[in-house]
Amino acid sequence: MAGLTQVNGTAFARDVLYSTGQLKAFKITPTTALTAGLAGTIRSTVDEIGSHSMMFQSASDGTSLIAIGDGHAVDATVIDARLTAVLGEAVTVAEITDLYGIS
């Protein structure tokens, strides 16, 4: 019976975020708190980057939104430019590199 051999594998380390499938996570912080509802700014934000993101969650007070999506299609700079245009105000977009640090 043939055995399996791992060639050029990854030696996983502690405290390192890995992604299989080019997923990236971003924390989006607008200047003004995001609003809920059908006409809210959460909806505008999700509509704008939704085709590249698979998961979203906004903070209960609307001060930020976490988006997890296709890191091949977008990066923090692209999301920042698109949301600044849609929301009409500056946003801060940071790539999340530590899931334990999300809050």
matplotlib code that plots the C-alpha trace (Angstrom):
import matplotlib.pyplot as plt

x = [0.0, 1.4, 1.9, 1.3, 4.3, 4.0, 6.2, 6.9, 4.4, 3.7, 5.1, 2.4, 3.5, 1.7, 0.1, 0.1, -3.1, -3.2, -5.7, -6.5, -8.3, -7.0, -9.5, -8.7, -10.4, -10.8, -12.0, -13.8, -14.1, -16.1, -15.9, -19.6, -21.3, -23.0, -26.8, -29.1, -32.2, -33.1, -31.7, -28.9, -25.2, -24.5, -26.6, -24.7, -21.4, -22.4, -23.8, -20.6, -18.2, -20.6, -19.6, -16.1, -17.0, -18.5, -19.2, -20.0, -20.7, -21.1, -20.4, -23.6, -23.0, -22.1, -18.6, -17.0, -17.7, -15.7, -15.7, -14.2, -13.8, -11.8, -8.3, -7.5, -10.1, -9.8, -7.3, -7.6, -6.8, -9.5, -12.1, -11.1, -11.5, -14.8, -16.4, -15.1, -16.9, -20.2, -20.4, -19.1, -16.7, -13.3, -13.1, -10.2, -9.7, -7.2, -6.5, -7.0, -3.9, -5.0, -8.4, -7.8, -7.4, -10.8, -13.1]
y = [0.0, 3.4, 6.1, 9.8, 12.1, 15.9, 17.9, 21.6, 21.7, 24.5, 24.3, 26.1, 28.4, 29.7, 33.1, 33.5, 34.0, 31.7, 31.8, 29.0, 30.5, 34.1, 35.2, 38.5, 40.2, 44.0, 46.4, 49.4, 52.4, 55.3, 58.9, 58.8, 55.8, 53.5, 53.4, 50.4, 49.9, 49.6, 53.1, 52.9, 53.3, 49.7, 48.7, 51.1, 49.7, 46.1, 46.8, 48.4, 45.7, 42.8, 41.1, 40.6, 39.8, 36.7, 37.8, 41.1, 42.2, 45.7, 46.8, 47.3, 51.1, 51.3, 52.5, 49.8, 46.9, 43.7, 42.2, 38.9, 38.4, 37.8, 39.1, 38.6, 41.1, 43.8, 45.2, 47.9, 50.7, 49.6, 49.2, 52.6, 54.4, 52.7, 53.4, 57.0, 57.6, 55.9, 57.3, 60.7, 60.8, 59.4, 55.8, 53.9, 50.4, 48.1, 44.5, 42.2, 40.1, 38.6, 37.0, 37.0, 40.7, 41.5, 43.3]
z = [0.0, -1.0, 1.6, 1.4, 1.5, 2.0, -0.3, 0.3, 3.1, 5.5, 9.0, 10.9, 13.7, 16.7, 16.7, 12.9, 10.8, 7.8, 4.9, 2.5, -0.4, -0.4, 2.2, 4.0, 6.8, 7.1, 9.8, 8.3, 10.6, 9.1, 10.3, 11.3, 12.8, 10.3, 10.4, 10.2, 8.1, 4.4, 3.6, 6.2, 5.5, 6.6, 3.6, 1.3, 2.6, 2.1, -1.3, -2.5, -1.4, -1.1, -4.3, -2.9, 0.7, 2.2, 5.8, 7.5, 11.0, 12.2, 15.8, 17.9, 17.9, 14.2, 14.8, 12.7, 10.4, 9.9, 6.4, 5.3, 1.7, -1.5, -0.9, -4.6, -5.7, -3.1, -0.6, 2.1, -0.4, -2.8, -0.1, 1.3, -2.0, -2.8, 0.6, 0.8, -2.5, -1.4, 2.1, 1.2, 4.1, 5.1, 6.2, 7.8, 6.4, 8.1, 7.2, 10.2, 10.9, 14.2, 14.8, 18.5, 18.5, 16.9, 19.2]

ax = plt.figure().add_subplot(projection="3d")
ax.plot(x, y, z, "-o")
ax.set_aspect("equal")
plt.show()
